[in-house]
Amino acid sequence: MTATVYEGVNDTSQIPAPEGSVTITVKILRFNPEIDDEPHWESYDVPALPTDRVLNLLFNIKNYVDGTLAFRRSCAHGICGSDAMQINGINRLACKVLVKDLLAKEGKQTTVTVAPIKGLPTMKDLYVDMEPFFEAYRAVKPYLIAYGNEPTRERVQSQADRDRFDDTTKCILCAACTSSCPVYWSDGSYFGPAAIVNAHRFIFDSRDEGSEERLDILNDAEGVWRCRTTFNCTDACPRGIQVTKAIQEVKRALLFKRV
């Protein structure tokens, strides 16, 4: 679907303007499947403090201007990963982006664009269908696989062994990396970076015995070999995970058949 040209500004006069606030224009790509044939831009002039987060602006629009605005959110502290969206064309968590980092220079009017992440079907406004993303996640068996008798106590692991996969334990399943991948946009059957990252987390876990199973799953035309190493995923990750590096390590594990 192609967005229509933006027409008009919504009435935002009811939004409280705290002392020290500046007015910024928030342009949101809106889509209501019940009434819209295609997405369209709507604009809101919103008072904001430099310390406000983009999520605060969306709440103000929803609470004071248009209660039908749809977007995901939960913890609002960059932990749950619910509010991933495109902010000024870049995949980010709305709860982690501060207004002060978006302000235009030299007193010019600031415009912030907000749109849903790409590659997943838009259900309404900034709300996308995450099921294809989680289907790929589940397919790589993102859990500990161990055979034989369970230990009487914990499964012991050295600090060095733990450090081997520490980076990929940080994933919060926000889909920012996967939905920033050009391959994923063009081919929905690609597992995507997040699924591979979560496979990596267990492939390199010394306590796990399911590495070969996961490597066989990813050794596929739509698995790790679809990665084109554009680094979009690494740039988009709000947790700083070296996503591209993890994908390359899984490729090497397949090439050399050792982990």
C-alpha positions in Angstrom: 0.0 0.0 0.0 1.2 3.5 -0.8 0.6 6.4 1.6 -1.5 9.3 0.3 -0.4 12.9 0.5 -0.8 14.4 3.9 -3.8 16.8 4.2 -4.4 19.2 7.1 -3.4 19.5 10.8 -5.5 18.0 13.6 -6.7 20.3 16.5 -4.2 19.8 19.3 -5.2 22.8 21.4 -6.4 20.6 24.3 -2.9 19.1 24.9 -1.4 20.7 28.0 1.7 22.9 27.2 4.0 22.7 30.2 6.4 25.6 30.9 9.5 25.3 28.7 7.8 23.3 26.1 8.3 23.7 22.3 5.8 22.9 19.6 6.9 20.2 17.2 4.9 18.6 14.3 4.3 14.9 14.6 3.4 13.3 11.3 1.9 9.8 11.7 1.2 7.3 9.0 -2.4 6.4 9.8 -4.4 3.4 8.6 -7.8 2.1 9.7 -8.7 -1.0 7.7 -12.4 -0.3 8.4 -12.5 3.0 6.5 -9.2 3.5 4.7 -8.1 1.9 1.4 -4.5 2.8 2.0 -2.4 4.5 4.6 -2.3 8.3 4.8 -0.3 10.9 6.7 -1.9 12.9 9.5 -0.1 15.8 11.3 -0.3 17.1 14.9 1.4 20.2 16.4 2.3 18.9 19.8 3.8 20.9 22.8 6.8 18.9 24.1 9.6 19.2 26.6 13.1 18.3 25.4 13.1 15.5 28.0 9.9 14.0 26.6 10.0 10.7 24.8 8.3 10.1 21.4 6.0 7.7 23.3 4.9 10.6 25.5 3.9 12.6 22.3 1.9 9.6 21.0 0.1 9.3 24.4 -0.8 13.0 24.3 -2.2 12.7 20.8 -4.2 9.6 21.8 -5.4 11.0 25.1 -6.3 14.6 24.0 -6.8 14.5 20.2 -7.7 11.2 18.8 -8.4 8.1 20.9 -8.5 5.8 17.9 -4.7 6.1 17.4 -3.3 2.6 17.7 0.2 1.7 18.8 1.8 -0.9 21.0 3.4 0.0 24.3 4.0 -1.7 27.7 6.8 -1.0 30.1 7.9 2.3 28.5 11.5 1.8 29.6 13.1 0.0 26.7 12.8 -3.5 28.3 9.7 -5.0 26.7 10.3 -4.0 23.1 6.7 -3.4 22.4 6.9 0.1 20.8 9.2 -0.5 17.9 8.3 1.9 15.0 10.0 4.0 12.4 10.9 7.4 13.8 12.2 9.7 11.1 12.7 6.7 8.9 14.8 4.7 11.4 13.6 1.7 13.4 13.6 2.7 17.1 11.8 2.2 20.4 9.5 5.2 20.9 10.2 5.0 24.7 13.9 5.5 24.2 14.0 8.4 21.7 14.1 11.8 23.4 12.6 15.0 21.8 15.9 16.9 22.5 17.7 14.5 20.1 15.2 15.3 17.3 15.0 19.1 17.6 15.8 21.0 14.4 18.8 23.3 14.6 18.7 27.1 14.8 15.1 27.4 16.0 13.6 25.9 12.9 10.3 24.0 13.1 10.8 20.4 14.1 8.9 17.7 12.3 9.0 14.1 13.5 7.6 11.3 11.3 6.3 8.2 12.8 5.3 5.1 10.8 4.9 1.3 11.5 7.9 -1.0 11.0 8.3 -2.5 7.6 8.0 -6.1 6.4 5.0 -7.0 8.7 1.3 -6.4 7.8 -0.1 -3.2 9.2 -3.3 -4.0 11.2 -4.0 -0.4 12.3 -1.9 2.8 12.4 1.4 1.8 14.0 0.2 -1.6 15.1 1.5 -4.5 13.0 0.9 -8.2 12.9 3.8 -9.8 14.7 2.8 -13.4 14.1 5.1 -13.9 11.0 8.0 -12.6 13.2 7.2 -15.0 16.1 6.6 -17.9 13.8 10.2 -17.6 12.6 11.4 -17.2 16.2 9.6 -20.4 17.3 10.9 -22.3 14.3 14.6 -22.1 15.5 13.8 -23.7 18.8 14.8 -20.8 21.1 15.0 -22.9 24.3 17.5 -25.2 26.0 17.6 -28.7 24.6 19.3 -31.3 26.8 19.0 -35.1 26.6 19.6 -37.8 29.2 18.9 -37.4 32.9 18.5 -34.0 34.4 21.2 -32.9 36.8 20.5 -33.1 40.5 21.5 -29.5 40.8 22.1 -26.6 38.3 23.8 -27.1 35.0 27.3 -25.8 35.7 28.9 -23.4 33.2 32.1 -21.4 33.3 32.1 -17.7 33.0 34.0 -18.0 29.7 31.4 -20.3 28.3 28.7 -17.8 29.5 30.5 -14.9 27.9 30.5 -16.8 24.5 26.8 -16.0 23.9 26.3 -13.1 26.3 25.6 -10.6 23.6 22.6 -12.5 22.1 20.9 -12.9 25.4 20.0 -9.2 25.3 17.4 -9.6 22.6 13.9 -8.3 23.6 12.1 -9.4 20.5 11.1 -5.9 19.4 11.6 -6.8 15.7 13.5 -3.6 15.0 16.4 -5.6 13.5 14.3 -8.0 11.4 12.0 -5.2 10.0 15.0 -3.1 9.0 16.4 -5.9 6.8 15.8 -5.3 3.0 15.9 -9.1 2.4 13.0 -9.5 4.9 11.0 -6.8 3.2 11.3 -8.5 -0.2 11.0 -12.1 1.0 8.7 -12.8 3.9 9.9 -16.4 4.1 13.4 -15.4 5.3 13.9 -16.2 9.0 15.2 -12.7 9.7 18.0 -11.4 12.0 16.1 -11.8 15.3 15.3 -15.5 14.8 19.0 -16.1 13.9 20.2 -14.1 17.0 18.0 -16.3 19.2 19.2 -19.4 17.6 22.8 -18.2 18.2 22.1 -17.7 21.9 21.6 -21.5 22.2 23.9 -22.8 19.5 26.8 -21.4 21.4 25.5 -22.4 24.9 27.8 -25.1 26.3 24.8 -26.6 28.2 22.7 -27.1 25.1 22.6 -30.3 23.0 20.4 -29.0 20.2 22.9 -27.0 18.2 22.9 -29.4 15.2 19.1 -29.3 15.0 19.2 -25.5 14.9 22.0 -25.4 12.4 20.1 -27.8 10.1 17.1 -25.5 10.3 19.1 -22.4 9.4 21.1 -24.2 6.7 18.4 -23.4 4.2 17.9 -21.1 1.3 15.8 -18.9 3.6 18.1 -19.2 6.6 21.4 -17.5 7.3 22.5 -17.7 3.7 19.9 -15.0 2.8 21.8 -12.4 4.8 23.5 -9.8 2.6 25.4 -8.2 5.5 24.0 -4.7 5.1 24.4 -4.0 8.9 20.9 -2.5 9.0 20.0 -4.9 11.7 22.9 -4.0 13.9 22.3 -0.3 13.5 18.6 -0.7 14.4 19.0 -2.8 17.5 18.1 -0.8 20.6 20.1 -3.1 22.9 23.3 -2.7 20.9 23.5 -6.4 19.9 26.1 -7.1 17.2 23.4 -8.8 15.1 25.5 -9.1 11.9 28.4 -10.6 13.8 26.1 -13.2 15.3 24.7 -14.1 11.9 28.3 -14.5 10.6 29.2 -16.8 13.5 26.3 -19.0 12.7 27.4 -19.2 9.1 30.9 -20.2 10.2 29.5 -22.8 12.5 27.7 -24.3 9.5 30.8 -24.1 7.3 33.1 -25.7 9.8 30.6 -27.9 11.5 31.8 -27.0 15.0 30.6 -24.5 17.6 
